[in-house]
Amino acid sequence: MTLDEKFIRLQEILRGYGSCLVAYSGGVDSVFLARVAHDVLGERAQAVIADSPSLPRRELAEAEAIARQYGIPLRVLRTAEFSDPQYLANPTNRCYFCKHALFSELVPLAQREGVAAIVYGENASDVGDHRPGAQAATEFAVRAPLKDAGLTKAEIRELSGRLGLPTADKPQMACLSSRIPTGEAVTPEKLAWIEAAEYELRDRGFQDVRVRHHELKQGALARIEVGPAELPRLLEPELLKAVAERLTAVGYLFVTVDAAGYRRGSTNGVTAPITLGGRGAPHTS
């Protein structure tokens, strides 16, 4: 199918539901899905965003602003994954427990309000990936209309651009808990440190940013990943020193830069980084 045909197919799928709740995060996929659902179904399409310590405050504010901009009805739902010891233990399928907590709230909400379908932003590019959240979606009969229409991530970005959505070129985001290595406990305090550290870098103009949080015997280590094209700028001595000082002020004992740059899932295989040192004193090793 052509891209235009896939877009028409998506509209047909959504129209066929009659009404839906959109699991909304403010990212590329969910913003596009919420916008198209609202265009097709009007007030019968509502977005719901899960709020917890794993969602950065600015991401929540931006998601709310986008919904207001396009007149998309939005609810903010406080989810309870942080009361689930299985989620906090941070196993390889942590995302399953997060999505389970969300869908456990959305299903009775949809039933109370007579909403026909719950949908989320899985797309055709996600097929074959390790996505424990998709298992939870299957268990709760949550639909994936982007995937069903055959839309890939690149195509969703292109269509988002056509619709003028501000998320068309938004860097890929994952929840803050993804910055903590598998098997290392997730805590609100760690996530607050990660959030502050990442926004220190974003405020300095870096686009592809992850600050990986590692617990050592002496204290916590921040492992910075930025896009490979952004590495030379980060390694400028004055900027490097300023970043190290700011992140140690957040609470990190050690601050490092990963020489391999940003890539997905790197908390599952740590490479040797360039060390900036503790308490803001940069050096290499």
Secondary structure as GFF3:
##gff-version 3
##sequence-region A 1 285
A	DSSP	alpha_helix	3	17	.	.	.	ID=ss1
A	DSSP	beta_strand	20	24	.	.	.	ID=ss2
A	DSSP	alpha_helix	28	41	.	.	.	ID=ss3
A	DSSP	three_ten_helix	42	44	.	.	.	ID=ss4
A	DSSP	beta_strand	45	51	.	.	.	ID=ss5
A	DSSP	alpha_helix	57	69	.	.	.	ID=ss6
A	DSSP	beta_strand	74	78	.	.	.	ID=ss7
A	DSSP	three_ten_helix	81	83	.	.	.	ID=ss8
A	DSSP	alpha_helix	85	88	.	.	.	ID=ss9
A	DSSP	alpha_helix	94	113	.	.	.	ID=ss10
A	DSSP	beta_strand	117	119	.	.	.	ID=ss11
A	DSSP	three_ten_helix	124	126	.	.	.	ID=ss12
A	DSSP	alpha_helix	132	139	.	.	.	ID=ss13
A	DSSP	alpha_helix	145	148	.	.	.	ID=ss14
A	DSSP	alpha_helix	153	162	.	.	.	ID=ss15
A	DSSP	three_ten_helix	176	179	.	.	.	ID=ss16
A	DSSP	alpha_helix	188	202	.	.	.	ID=ss17
A	DSSP	beta_strand	209	215	.	.	.	ID=ss18
A	DSSP	beta_strand	220	226	.	.	.	ID=ss19
A	DSSP	three_ten_helix	228	230	.	.	.	ID=ss20
A	DSSP	alpha_helix	231	234	.	.	.	ID=ss21
A	DSSP	alpha_helix	237	250	.	.	.	ID=ss22
A	DSSP	beta_strand	254	257	.	.	.	ID=ss23
A	DSSP	three_ten_helix	266	268	.	.	.	ID=ss24
A	DSSP	beta_strand	274	278	.	.	.	ID=ss25
###
